[in-house]
């Protein structure tokens, strides 16, 4: 029995001595709500790559095209979705698409530039 911890009082245990699963009983939740992974797509009409979750656009990466080059200008993720890797998913999608299309990229956005620094496999895509 966990007598030393004040929140342990009154908790029940199963016949095997284990606590029930599922977070039961009061108190605060220990784990955040599950994160819905976004779907990333290119929205050519708006000249951006978008992440959608729960039927809403939750992040995007604006770009400009010039011949065989994509200038990756600005990345933004809605405040309530920041810190979940959505921005990185958008950038990875954009870079993978540029690679498939045989394009070079100009990482004008500091977030994109930092991503490429951390993932050197994308360095060959950068405009000289």
N, C-alpha and C positions, 0 to 999 in steps of 0.2 A: 504494500500500500504506500502511496506517495503522500506521507503526512507532512513532509517538509515544505511542500509547495502550496501556497494558499488557494490557488485555482484548482488544485486536485481534489479538494474536499467535495464530496457529494457526487463525484463521477462514478458511474457504474462500470463494472467489468463483466465480461461474459464468463461462462462456466470454465473456460480455459484460462482465465485470469487476464486475458487481453482486453484492451479497451476497444469499444466498437468503432468501426470505420465510418467515414462519412462526415466527420466533424461534429456530429450530434450535439445536443444540448446548448446552451447559451454561449456567451462570449463572442469575441470578434473572430471573424474568419481569418485563418492563417495564410491561405493562398489566395492571390487575386483571382478574379473571375477569368475563365479561360479566354485566351486571346484568339479571335478569329483571324486567321492568316489572310492577308489581302490577295486579291487577284490583280495582277499587274498587266496593263495593256498599253498599247500606243494609241493615242488619240491624235491622229494626223491633222484633223480639222482645227484643233486648238494648239497644235505644235507642242505637245507634251506627252510624257509618259505618266500614267495615272495608276494609283493603287486604290482599289475599291474594297470595302469591307462592310458587311451589313447593308448593302444596297446604296452606300454613300461613298463618294470620293473622299479618301482620308489623307491623301498625299499626292504630290506630283513633282515632276522634273520638267521644267520648261527647256526647250531647245530651239536653236536656229539652224537651218540647213544652208549649206553653201557648197554646191557640187558634191564631192564625195566626202564632205566633212560635216560632222555634227558638233555644233557649239553647245555644250551643256551649261546652261546659263544659271538656273536657280532651282534649288530643291526645297520643298516645303511639306511638312507633315502637320496635320491638325494637332493642337496642343494635347488633347486627350489621348492621342495615339502615339505620342513621342516616346522614345526610349524602348520601343518594342521591335526595332529592326526594320520598320516599314521603309524608311528612307534608304537603307542599304539594299533592300529588295528591289526598289525602284531603280536605283543606280545600277545594280548588277544586271537587271533586265535590259536597261538601255545600252550598257556596254556589250552585253551578249548579242543584242540585235545589231549594233554597229559592226561587230566582228563578223556576224553571219552575212551582212551586206557588203563587207569589204570596205567599210568606211573608217576614216580616222576621226578622232574626237579632240575637241579643245575643251579641257575641263575648266571653264571660267568660274564655275561654282566651287567655292572652297570645300564644300562637303564632298563633291565628286573628286576633287583633287586629293583630298585626304583618303578617300576610299581607295583610289588607285595606288597611293603610296603604301597602304596596308595590304594591297593585293597586286603584287608586281606582275602577275600574269597578264594584267591589262595594260601595262606600260607600253607594249608595242603599238597599241592603238592611238597613243597620244601623238598629236601633230608635232613634227620636229620644229 
